[in-house]
């Protein structure tokens, strides 16, 4: 998630891509949700809705 945070905060590209096509955001939510569910340690147990909110806040 730090990669996502760093990319979205330091570049204008990701927020622009997400505003052009909101489905891209869902793709990333699914990607992170899958990784977290497959690797419960050391990853936190974050509900998908909360994960969606976190990623969206960083991208806006």
C-alpha positions in Angstrom: 0.0 0.0 0.0 2.9 2.3 0.5 3.6 2.0 -3.2 0.1 3.1 -4.0 0.3 6.0 -1.5 3.6 7.2 -2.8 2.5 7.1 -6.4 -0.8 8.8 -5.9 0.6 11.5 -3.7 3.7 12.4 -5.8 2.3 12.1 -9.3 -0.7 13.7 -11.0 -1.1 10.8 -13.3 -3.0 8.4 -11.0 -5.7 10.8 -9.8 -6.2 11.8 -13.5 -6.5 8.2 -14.6 -9.0 7.4 -11.8 -11.1 10.4 -12.6 -11.2 9.4 -16.3 -12.2 5.8 -15.5 -13.4 5.0 -11.9 -13.3 1.3 -12.6 -9.5 1.4 -12.4 -9.9 2.2 -8.7 -11.9 -1.0 -8.2 -9.2 -3.0 -10.0 -6.7 -1.8 -7.4 -9.0 -2.4 -4.5 -9.5 -6.0 -5.7 -5.8 -6.4 -6.2 -4.9 -5.3 -2.7 -7.8 -7.2 -1.2 -6.7 -10.4 -2.8 -3.1 -10.0 -1.7 -4.1 -9.3 1.9 -6.5 -12.3 2.0 -3.8 -14.6 0.6 -1.1 -13.4 3.0 -2.7 -12.7 6.3 0.6 -12.2 8.0 2.1 -9.6 8.1 -0.7 -7.9 6.3 -3.6 -6.3 8.3 -7.1 -7.5 8.1 -8.8 -4.6 6.4 -12.4 -4.9 5.2 -12.8 -4.2 1.5 -14.9 -1.1 2.0 -12.3 0.4 4.3 -9.6 -0.5 1.9 -11.6 1.2 -0.9 -11.9 4.3 1.3 -8.2 4.4 2.2 -7.0 4.1 -1.4 -9.6 6.6 -2.7 -8.5 9.2 -0.1 -4.9 8.9 -1.2 -5.8 9.3 -4.8 -8.0 12.4 -4.4 
